[in-house]
């Protein structure tokens, strides 16, 4: 799910730094670096050097067309998973209500 969150964040703000992503997701910069490297290898994002200051180089991360398709796929899969989980919780709540209704007061 971290890949999805990173893709989603980069889609909204390609100028995110690895540090800002790490802070937003509450993980280490090393983990963000590892995930981003994997996304680049898979061809889901493209990294481009941009210069903000003469002595600093920053990166801009852009989703590739393949990255956009993968985001849609991941979103669908996650939604299916969460809906199944939701239905299971609803069933459990219904059973608990029946159980509570049958307890004499």
C-alpha positions as CSV (number, residue, x, y, z in Angstrom):
1,X,0.0,0.0,0.0
2,X,3.0,2.3,0.4
3,X,3.6,2.3,-3.3
4,X,0.0,3.4,-3.9
5,X,0.3,6.2,-1.4
6,X,3.6,7.4,-2.9
7,X,2.1,7.3,-6.4
8,X,-0.9,9.2,-5.2
9,X,1.2,11.9,-3.5
10,X,3.5,12.3,-6.5
11,X,0.5,12.6,-8.8
12,X,-0.7,15.5,-6.8
13,X,2.7,17.1,-6.2
14,X,5.6,15.9,-8.4
15,X,8.0,18.2,-6.6
16,X,7.7,16.3,-3.3
17,X,11.1,15.6,-1.8
18,X,11.9,12.2,-0.4
19,X,12.0,13.8,3.0
20,X,8.6,15.4,2.6
21,X,7.1,12.1,1.5
22,X,8.7,10.4,4.5
23,X,7.3,12.9,6.9
24,X,3.8,12.8,5.3
25,X,3.8,8.9,5.4
26,X,5.6,8.7,8.7
27,X,8.3,6.4,7.4
28,X,12.1,6.7,7.0
29,X,13.7,8.6,4.1
30,X,15.5,5.3,3.3
31,X,12.2,3.5,2.9
32,X,10.9,6.2,0.6
33,X,14.1,6.0,-1.4
34,X,13.8,2.2,-1.7
35,X,10.2,2.4,-2.9
36,X,10.8,5.2,-5.3
37,X,13.8,3.3,-6.8
38,X,11.5,0.3,-7.3
39,X,8.8,2.5,-8.9
40,X,11.4,3.9,-11.3
41,X,12.7,0.4,-12.1
42,X,9.1,-0.8,-12.9
43,X,8.6,2.2,-15.1
44,X,5.8,3.7,-13.1
45,X,7.5,7.0,-12.4
46,X,10.2,9.0,-14.0
47,X,12.7,11.1,-12.1
48,X,14.0,14.3,-13.6
49,X,16.7,16.5,-12.1
50,X,15.7,20.1,-11.5
51,X,17.9,22.9,-10.1
52,X,16.4,25.1,-7.5
53,X,19.7,26.6,-6.3
54,X,23.1,26.6,-8.0
55,X,24.5,24.4,-5.3
56,X,21.5,22.1,-4.9
57,X,19.9,19.5,-7.2
58,X,16.3,18.5,-6.6
59,X,14.3,15.8,-8.3
60,X,10.9,15.9,-9.8
61,X,8.9,12.7,-10.0
62,X,6.3,12.2,-12.7
63,X,3.9,9.4,-13.3
64,X,4.4,7.6,-16.5
65,X,1.3,6.4,-18.5
66,X,2.1,2.9,-17.1
67,X,2.2,4.5,-13.6
68,X,-1.2,6.0,-14.1
69,X,-2.7,2.7,-15.2
70,X,-1.1,0.9,-12.3
71,X,-2.5,3.5,-9.9
72,X,-6.0,2.7,-11.2
73,X,-5.4,-1.0,-10.9
74,X,-4.1,-0.7,-7.3
75,X,-7.1,1.6,-6.4
76,X,-9.6,-1.0,-7.8
77,X,-7.9,-3.8,-5.9
78,X,-7.8,-1.9,-2.7
79,X,-11.4,-0.8,-3.0
80,X,-12.5,-4.5,-3.5
81,X,-10.5,-5.5,-0.5
82,X,-12.0,-2.8,1.7
83,X,-15.5,-3.4,0.5
84,X,-15.1,-7.1,1.4
85,X,-13.8,-6.2,4.8
86,X,-16.7,-3.7,5.2
87,X,-19.2,-6.4,4.4
88,X,-17.6,-8.8,6.9
89,X,-17.8,-6.2,9.6
90,X,-21.4,-5.5,8.8
91,X,-22.2,-9.2,9.2
92,X,-20.3,-9.3,12.5
93,X,-22.3,-6.2,13.8
94,X,-25.6,-7.9,12.8
95,X,-24.6,-11.0,14.7
96,X,-23.6,-9.0,17.8
97,X,-26.8,-7.0,17.7
98,X,-28.8,-10.3,17.7
99,X,-26.7,-11.6,20.5
100,X,-27.2,-8.4,22.6
101,X,-31.0,-8.3,21.8
102,X,-31.3,-11.9,23.2
103,X,-29.7,-11.1,26.6
104,X,-32.3,-10.4,29.2
105,X,-32.0,-7.2,31.1
